[in-house]
Amino acid sequence: MSDAAVRSMNLSVFLTACGNYHHLGWRHPKAWVDGSTNINRWVEMANIAERAKLDMLFIADQIAIVGSETLSTTENSSKVNRFEPLTLLSALSAHTKNIGLAGTCATSYSEPYNVARMFASLDHLSGGRAGWNCVTGGQKEEAQNFSLERHAAHEIRYERANEFADVVIGLWNSFEEDALVYDKDSGRFFDSSKIHALNHRGKYFSVRGPLNVSRSPQSRPIVIQAGASEATIEMASRIADVVFTAQADFDSACDFYSRIKSATITRGRCADSIRVMPGLSVFVATTREEAQAKFDALHDMIDVKDAIEGLERLLGGIDLSGFDQNDPMPALEGNDLRKSGPGAFAQIGRKNGYTLGQVAVRAKAARHHCLVIGTVNEIADHMEHWFLNGAADGFNLLPAIVPGTLTDFCDLVVPELQSRGLFRSEYDGITLRENMRLQSPYE
């Protein structure tokens, strides 16, 4: 049996405030614009993804309106209005059966007991389909909503995040699997010897425990890390089941894949215990010309000046006003807010010969993720090449327009991947951990 037949790539769909990933996706004539707080739109998005047997629906989050100091400059952004992820995912659990439900909850502005309790509850509500995207947060406006003027330094945020994750994971292990006995005759609801206090005392947190939610159906929710910095690799190799990462080209993806797998093995874990899923933005049609036309219809609406201002925000506030939009993309270094992003955008410019303006315009479509425009076979060839040659275990799909781009991928590309033996035709089990073929961390 071929390697492709043994392995099945993992596929997640990354949805933003109203679903559209492309910055101007909401402006497409057939795009949904009211998805930000319209539950019916989200139910339909989840159902489209579930019919295609995707592993999970992932909701990104920011706990602020980014650019709120000058709201007039961000009037074209759909991200001003959005559901709180855990509330939305809980609602979606009642409208779906198999697809995983994952969301962001930043460690910098939360408490580990609350996060452990919320995601454990979501795992029970969904029958074992919850996933937590454990990130530190990355916008100054978020800090300003929590009595701070700016984020803590990068190394401090990650030091706190590591301890935060340890507490959450420890709390999820409070109940042994058979702790609840429900013995009406004896009057014992639970076996006290099988529920354990955490008694954590660290630099940032003091949490006694135990958690007051029993062990979840998939033993514990899936833990996701997102990023590409050394701190991400260090933390993910220790605690993550899945890594979402932005890799614009095959060579960069292979390098990151190798580094995260090696770090995971060094931690004493199996390389297959962590899944690397680069972001992928796809414009697909029956002909390449038609696919390009779909992309151009959105891209042609982008104003270069607005794109450069947006790129400054993506780069953690780097001032680009001293560069002409027609100059080559400048070399940039990471900062406290964005360690890997600036270098990644600089690399996109260098490899493609793009100007600053061209990189900024591209960023509106896919940030520094991979962007592929083509036919069904061309998209499937690209994904197969990355999957079979050490660049990815699967992909985090970034639909530019919903429902259109999401439906295009699910209706056109998924059947081709299935015919090649690269992706399943039915779900493998009930829980997200089963469907991603990830072992319980307690086994």
C-alpha positions, -999 to +999 in steps of 0.1 A: +000+000+000+014+034-009+023+060+017-006+082+004-031+054+010-018+049+046-017+086+055-047+109+052-040+146+051-056+167+077-078+196+065-091+225+086-110+255+075-099+289+090-127+314+093-125+350+104-150+375+117-177+370+090-159+340+074-141+357+045-103+355+048-094+378+020-094+414+034-120+424+008-137+391+004-169+406+019-172+429-011-177+401-036-212+403-050-220+368-037-202+369-004-220+368+029-214+400+047-236+394+078-219+363+091-202+382+119-232+378+142-256+357+121-256+322+135-274+308+104-244+317+082-220+299+106-242+268+106-241+267+068-204+272+067-199+244+092-223+221+073-204+228+040-171+218+057-187+188+074-202+174+042-167+175+027-154+155+058-129+182+069-113+177+102-122+209+119-136+244+116-113+269+132-123+304+144-096+329+147-101+357+172-090+391+183-103+407+215-101+442+201-109+462+170-075+465+155-069+500+143-094+514+167-072+545+173-081+557+138-113+538+129-118+559+098-088+542+081-102+507+087-138+512+074-132+485+048-125+458+074-152+432+082-133+423+114-149+451+134-178+428+143-174+392+155-188+365+178-169+355+209-156+321+197-165+298+226-201+310+225-203+304+188-186+270+189-210+259+216-239+268+194-224+250+164-219+219+184-257+214+183-258+218+145-229+195+136-220+159+143-184+151+132-164+182+124-140+195+150-147+229+166-116+249+175-111+285+185-085+309+198-083+320+234-052+341+241-032+333+272-021+369+278-057+380+287-073+350+302-070+328+333-061+291+329-089+277+351-115+295+330-100+283+297-097+247+310-133+248+321-147+264+289-129+240+265-137+210+286-173+220+286-172+225+248-157+190+244-186+175+264-212+195+245-198+184+211-191+148+220-153+152+219-147+177+191-131+207+209-098+223+200-080+252+218-057+275+198-032+285+225-016+318+215-004+348+234-022+375+215-006+399+191-021+434+189-016+465+211-053+472+211-059+439+229-035+450+257-053+483+259-086+465+266-071+448+296-057+478+316-023+477+298-007+501+273+012+475+254+019+438+253+045+423+276+078+414+259+078+384+236+099+362+259+077+371+289+045+363+270+058+329+260+071+321+295+037+329+309+020+310+280+040+279+287+030+279+324-006+288+314-008+257+291+007+234+318-020+245+342-048+240+316-035+206+306-030+196+343-066+207+351-080+186+322-064+156+339-082+162+373-108+134+368-097+098+361-119+083+334-141+063+359-142+089+387-180+094+384-198+063+397-234+075+400-242+048+426-277+056+438-278+026+463-247+037+482-252+074+477-218+079+461-219+102+431-181+100+426-150+082+438-130+109+457-098+088+452-100+094+415-103+132+414-070+150+419-061+186+429-034+202+408-018+223+435+002+243+410+024+272+422+045+289+396+058+323+386+026+335+371-002+313+385-013+296+417-041+271+409-052+245+434-078+227+413-093+202+407-113+213+377-150+209+382-156+193+348-150+156+343-125+141+317-137+149+283-148+124+256-115+127+237-095+126+270-086+162+265-093+189+238-069+192+210-042+218+216-032+240+187-002+264+184+000+290+157+032+307+144+067+300+131+090+316+157+115+297+178+093+302+208+064+286+189+085+256+179+098+252+215+063+254+230+045+234+203+070+205+204+062+202+241+024+206+244+007+209+210-012+183+189-015+206+159+006+236+146-009+261+122+018+280+104+023+304+076+048+292+049+046+308+016+068+284-004+078+247-004+114+251+008+103+273+038+076+248+046+100+218+045+125+236+068+098+245+094+083+209+092+117+194+098+124+217+127+091+211+145+093+173+140+129+172+153+120+193+183+091+171+191+112+139+189+138+156+212+110+161+237+105+123+237+074+124+217+066+106+184+069+128+153+034+118+143+020+131+176+020+166+162+004+177+129+019+205+109-008+224+089+004+254+068-022+279+057-034+276+021-054+301+001-069+285-030-087+300-060-098+270-081-119+266-113-121+243-143-096+264-162-066+284-149-080+315-166-112+312-148-094+307-115-073+338-121-103+358-129-118+349-095-087+361-078-084+393-099-120+402-092-111+407-056-075+418-059-083+446-083-103+464-056-073+468-033-059+502-028-021+501-025-018+528+002-045+510+023-026+477+018+006+492+031-011+506+061-026+471+067+008+455+063+022+479+090-004+465+114+004+429+104+041+436+110+035+446+146+035+484+139+066+487+118+067+521+101+069+517+063+063+554+055+099+559+046+097+534+017+083+541-017+056+515-028+076+508-060+108+501-042+119+465-036+104+450-004+128+460+024+145+435+046+127+434+079+134+418+113+110+405+139+098+425+169+081+419+202+047+416+185+057+397+154+088+375+155+085+355+123+061+376+102+084+405+091+111+381+079+084+360+061+071+390+042+106+401+033+113+366+019+081+367-002+094+400-017+129+387-023+119+353-038+093+368-062+110+401-069+080+420-055+080+457-046+067+468-012+034+477-028+031+442-044+038+424-011+013+446+007-014+439-019-006+401-017-009+403+021-045+414+017-052+380+000-033+355+021-009+374+044+023+353+043+005+320+037+008+300+005-015+313-023-024+289-052-045+298-083-053+271-108-073+241-119-085+212-097-055+191-108-031+219-102-044+225-067-044+188-059-008+184-073+004+212-051-012+198-020+000+162-028+036+175-034+037+192+000+020+163+018+043+135+004+076+154+005+080+166+041+063+200+040+029+194+056+006+168+073-023+187+060-035+223+054-054+251+072-077+264+044-082+301+041-114+307+020-112+342+005-150+344+000-178+326+018-196+306+007-180+306-028-143+298-022-151+273+005-177+256-016-153+256-046-127+237-026-151+213-010-170+205-042-140+204-066-108+197-048-118+174-021-132+147-045-099+148-064-079+144-032-102+114-023-097+098-057-059+100-052-062+083-018-049+115-001-081+122+019-108+101+036-142+096+022-158+092+056-150+103+091-128+077+110-146+082+144-167+104+166-140+126+182-117+151+167-087+132+181-100+100+163-106+118+130-071+133+131-057+099+141-040+114+172-035+091+202-047+101+236-019+119+255-027+097+285-020+064+266 
